[in-house]
Amino acid sequence: HTRQIDQELRELEDAQLASYEEHEGALVELDAEIHGCGAVLENMEQLLTSFKTSLGSINQDIQTLQRDSAAMSQQLRNRAAAEKQLGRLVQGLVVSPETVRMICDGEVNEAYQECLLDVSKKIAYMRVHSRQHRRLRAFSEMQPELERLRLKASARVRDFLLDKTNALRALSTNAHVVQSSVFLKYRFLNHFLIERHPEAAVEVRDTYIHIMRQYYLDHFGAYQRGLARLERAVADRADVVGAEEPAKLGGLFGSGKAAGATGAAAARDRASVFSLGARAAILDTDDPRAIVLAVAGEQGSRLPFEELFRSFNLALADNATAEYEFITQFFVSPKARQRAAGADMVRMVFGHIFEPSLRGGEQFLRTYLDASHDALGVLLCVRIVARLAAELQRRRVPVLDAYVNALNMLLWPRFQALLDGHIESVKRLAAARARPRVDPQPPATVRRYAELAASLLRLNAGHNTHVVALSLARLRAEMQAYLAHVAGGSADRLAALVFLVNSHDVLLTVLAENGFGEREEEVASWKQELSSTVLAFAEAQLEARFGYLKQFVAEAEQQSDMGQISADALGHVATTFNAEWRAQIAAINVAVIQSFSNFRTGTEILHVVLGQLIVYYTRFHSIFDKRFARRRGGSGGSGGSGAGGGPAGGICQPVGVQNVMVEIKKYRTNF
């Protein structure tokens, strides 16, 4: 086995040697290549060693650059911070040459205003930061320059504003146009003076106040005088509800005599003073235009005072609103508007300007009130003032509150005095000696009162003013006393009741024509008076025509025992009624027709009278039936004078109630 192994090793060695010999050239070539690669790798080693050395040098350069970059970044940040602070200082202090030239020599226009705004900012910056940067040389050098620039700008702005303000002195100048086109356009100029030169601002303000004070006084004075020439007198001292008539009045319902025609015409003319009519339309109009004097003069218009009063106050409110807004924008800087001092300044300037004009407005009203006897005109002015106050509140113009209060203080006492005059006039009529014979038709006093009451109610609708309601209640009480006095002095009770019914009917008719129903206290009170008077008239008519029937029913119903009622008396009443009831009903119808020409009132009164007749006659029938039913059911003992025992024993049978009602129905359509 050993020999075999050795043999195999030798064979393997020989094979290997043969293989080496076979590939000797390739191995030599491989060896040469290996040696070449070694040389290349040696060169690479040298290159990499050199590159490593270069990288080390670059690393040092990079570190140097990083250090330099960090230093430069810090320097840049420091420079930027310094530039930022210095930039604000430079921007806040430096004024460009162009701006200086414009402020000193340029024309005052919008460009000038822009330059002035820039200078104002520089001055404000200087004042705010002067203590903080007082060590800086720039501040010390710029401060006197800015001060000289401030004074120069203030002088030029002052001269410009004074020139524009003095241009308002001409009466032909439209101040509001100048305000909007010039003053408001350059309002910053005045704000600059207010903040940078208060003395010059005060001079401009005082000059403006003096000129505009006279401007408004002249214009409103001329307007007042023009309106006064258009006034139409409505009432005089004699135009009171209780005015005495110079002659007997004719019938107000078409039944007057020719002899009273003149008096009736005079009464109608005077009564128109108390009727509101179309005058109330002034409270419903939303026309914002005031009266143009030239147009009104050409048309020959004559107007009641309330229209002139409304026109004057419309013009006053419009001008005051425009002036208030102008003062707020021009004389108060934007910063001051947020403080109470700004509102006080507006009130002060406005008060100085408008004080004489407002005083003239009060005098305009006072002159009218001193000579006025038109209570409706005064109350219309009160309502106009209320609408004026609401409009001013809507516009947020509080500066006329005192003026509105002053007007009310003038109007209300005069209104109360005029109504007191009406009340006293009626009271004097009630205190006068009553005539023994009264005219059944109402006097003009009644219609005057009705129209005045309706007018006062119309003007008080929606306001519910206690003064008006109380005065009307006092006047109503005096009117009721007057009517009662006239009726009470009459010797003819029926004529007095007709007078009261006609008077109450006129009152209610006028109130109804003006749209007032029973919800109004005035209407309810007079309806109650009318109802009681109509009932009294019905009783008086029945007393005159069927007095025997009323008296018998009243006496018989007081008897506790029907057997005590005289049969003869019953028979007498029945006989009398049977004989004349148709004629008496016809007479009542004729009397009502002649007394009342108002269809509705006459119909109602006739129904009441005939209704009361049915009531009395029904009660009489009830007594009659009870009396003779007792006799028929009794023992026939000693009775009264009706010894026969019932209607069959000689007592007249009364007419049936149904027969009477059928007859009454014939008169329902007589009116």
Protein Blocks (a to p, Z undefined) as FASTA:
>chain_A
ZZmmmmmmmmmmmmmmmmmmmmmmmmmmmmmmmmmmmmmmmmmmmmmmmmmmmmmmmmmm
mmmmmmmmmmmmmmmmmmmmmmmmmmmmmmmmmccfklmmmmmmmccdfklmmmmmmmmm
mmmmmmmmmmmmmmpmklmmmmmmmmmmmmmmmmmmmmmmmmmmmmmmpmklcfklmmmm
mmmmmmmmmmmmmmmommlmmmmmmmmmmmmmmmmmmmmmmmmmmmmmmpccfbdfklcf
klccfbdcddfehpacfklmmmmmmmmmmmmmmpnklmlmmmmpccfbdcdfklmmmnop
acdfklmmmmmmmmmmmmmmmmmmmmmmmmpcfklmmpmklmmmmmmmmmmmmmmmmmmm
mmmmmmmmmmpccfklmmmmmmmmmmmmmmmmmnopaklmmmmmmmmmmmmmmmmmmmmm
mmmmmmmmmmpccdfbdcfbdcfklmmmmmmmmmmmmmmgonlpaklmmmmmmmmmmmmm
mmmmmmmmpmblklmmmmmmmmmmmmmmmmmmnopafklmklmmmmmmmmmmmmmmmmmm
mmmmmmmmmmmmmmmmmpmblklpcfklmmmmmmmmmmmmmmmmmmmmmmmmmmpmcfkl
mmmmmmmmmmmmmmmmmmmmmmmmmmmmmmmmmnoiacdfklnopaknopacdddfklmm
mmmmmmmmmZZ
